[in-house]
Amino acid sequence: MIKIVFCIVLFIALAALGIHFWIGATGGDGMSVLGLGATATAFLAFVAFVFRPWLWLRGLIIVGALAIGAVLVDQVAYLIWHDRFETFVTGLQEDVEKGSPDLAERMDLRPTSLRIEPGQGLLFTFEPPMLAWTYHVAAASPRGHRVVARWHRFLEHAASGTQVDPVAETMIEPHQAFSVSVATSEDVLACRENRERQWMVSVEAEPGGHPL
């Protein structure tokens, strides 16, 4: 009896949370979308626990819960990484305005690779973490890229006509890596006549690239 009451209370709580997050998600609130995904995962796990006699149905529900959970982990990992990257770029730009970027202080977000360009500027490449797995699936093969591209087109279509917030916008757009170029006026041929040393920072998304 206690188990039945507990299941009923849990079901009502999850249903209420789902409705709450659904209302926010339809309004373009990105955090509500994440909350809805977490609630859906918990609800499916709960249903799989309740429907023990029907093994085939239980298996399908578990697969659904794992799929939604995997997408949720991907989005949360990318959002956290993207926020850290934006903080890194903002701090670097503030340092450039002061005239002396402190790269050592800013490198709490580790780049994937670093190389020195022909003009002696530094080029950092930042890629999403492994938990943001859709990025790595898309980068691994053309087929993976097509599958992930279709997923993001579906998200864009689902959000069409809705004013989404920055969190939801980041979730809808395909995951991207970024290149950050740091150079001084002495490193750039066109600027060598300038006697003052000036720091220059450019940020581009890959592939394609657009300045931030």
Backbone hydrogen bonds, N-H to C=O, Kabsch-Sander energy under -0.5 kcal/mol:
donor,donor_aa,acceptor,acceptor_aa,energy
5,V,1,M,-2.5
6,F,2,I,-2.6
7,C,3,K,-2.3
8,I,4,I,-2.3
9,V,5,V,-2.7
10,L,6,F,-2.6
11,F,7,C,-2.4
12,I,8,I,-2.5
13,A,9,V,-2.5
14,L,10,L,-2.6
15,A,11,F,-2.4
16,A,12,I,-2.6
17,L,13,A,-2.4
18,G,14,L,-2.7
19,I,15,A,-2.3
20,H,16,A,-2.4
21,F,17,L,-2.8
22,W,18,G,-2.3
23,I,19,I,-2.1
24,G,20,H,-1.7
25,A,21,F,-2.8
26,T,22,W,-2.4
27,G,23,I,-0.8
27,G,24,G,-0.5
28,G,25,A,-1.7
29,D,24,G,-2.1
30,G,28,G,-0.7
33,V,29,D,-1.4
34,L,30,G,-1.9
35,G,31,M,-2.3
36,L,32,S,-2.6
37,G,33,V,-2.2
38,A,34,L,-2.4
39,T,35,G,-2.5
40,A,36,L,-2.7
41,T,37,G,-2.2
42,A,38,A,-2.3
43,F,39,T,-2.8
44,L,40,A,-2.5
45,A,41,T,-2.1
46,F,42,A,-2.2
47,V,43,F,-2.6
48,A,44,L,-2.6
49,F,45,A,-1.6
50,V,46,F,-1.8
51,F,47,V,-2.7
52,R,50,V,-1.5
55,L,53,P,-1.3
58,R,54,W,-2.7
59,G,55,L,-2.6
60,L,56,W,-1.9
61,I,57,L,-2.4
62,I,58,R,-2.4
63,V,59,G,-2.3
64,G,60,L,-2.3
65,A,61,I,-2.6
66,L,62,I,-2.6
67,A,63,V,-2.3
68,I,64,G,-2.5
69,G,65,A,-2.5
70,A,66,L,-2.4
71,V,67,A,-2.1
72,L,68,I,-2.3
73,V,69,G,-2.5
74,D,70,A,-2.2
75,Q,71,V,-2.4
76,V,72,L,-2.6
77,A,73,V,-2.6
78,Y,74,D,-2.2
79,L,75,Q,-2.6
80,I,76,V,-2.4
81,W,77,A,-2.2
82,H,78,Y,-3.1
83,D,79,L,-2.3
84,R,80,I,-2.1
85,F,81,W,-2.4
86,E,82,H,-2.4
87,T,83,D,-2.1
88,F,84,R,-2.2
89,V,85,F,-2.6
90,T,86,E,-2.6
91,G,87,T,-2.4
92,L,88,F,-2.2
93,Q,89,V,-2.6
94,E,90,T,-2.1
95,D,91,G,-2.1
96,V,92,L,-2.2
97,E,93,Q,-2.0
98,K,94,E,-1.3
99,G,95,D,-1.0
100,S,95,D,-1.6
103,L,101,P,-1.1
106,R,102,D,-1.5
107,M,103,L,-1.1
109,L,106,R,-1.0
110,R,108,D,-0.8
112,T,125,T,-2.9
113,S,125,T,-1.4
115,R,123,L,-1.8
117,E,115,R,-0.6
117,E,121,G,-3.0
120,Q,117,E,-2.6
122,L,182,V,-3.0
123,L,115,R,-2.7
124,F,122,L,-0.5
124,F,180,V,-3.1
125,T,113,S,-2.4
126,F,178,F,-3.3
127,E,125,T,-0.5
132,A,129,P,-1.3
133,W,131,L,-2.0
135,Y,132,A,-1.0
136,H,132,A,-0.8
137,V,133,W,-2.4
138,A,134,T,-2.4
139,A,135,Y,-1.9
140,A,136,H,-1.1
141,S,137,V,-1.0
145,H,141,S,-2.2
146,R,142,P,-2.2
147,V,143,R,-2.2
148,V,144,G,-2.5
149,A,145,H,-2.4
150,R,146,R,-2.3
151,W,147,V,-1.8
152,H,148,V,-2.2
153,R,149,A,-2.1
154,F,150,R,-2.3
155,L,151,W,-2.0
156,E,152,H,-2.4
157,H,153,R,-2.5
158,A,154,F,-2.6
159,A,155,L,-1.7
160,S,156,E,-0.5
160,S,157,H,-0.8
162,T,159,A,-2.0
164,V,162,T,-1.0
165,D,28,G,-2.5
169,E,165,D,-2.5
170,T,166,P,-2.2
171,M,167,V,-1.6
172,I,168,A,-2.1
173,E,169,E,-2.1
177,A,206,E,-1.4
178,F,126,F,-2.6
179,S,204,E,-3.1
180,V,124,F,-3.0
181,S,179,S,-0.5
181,S,202,S,-2.8
182,V,122,L,-2.9
183,A,200,M,-2.2
185,S,198,Q,-1.6
187,D,184,T,-1.6
188,V,184,T,-0.6
188,V,185,S,-0.6
189,L,187,D,-0.5
191,C,188,V,-1.6
192,R,189,L,-1.4
194,N,191,C,-1.4
198,Q,196,E,-0.5
200,M,183,A,-3.3
202,S,181,S,-2.0
204,E,179,S,-2.5
205,A,210,H,-0.5
206,E,177,A,-2.9
209,G,207,P,-1.8
212,L,203,V,-1.0
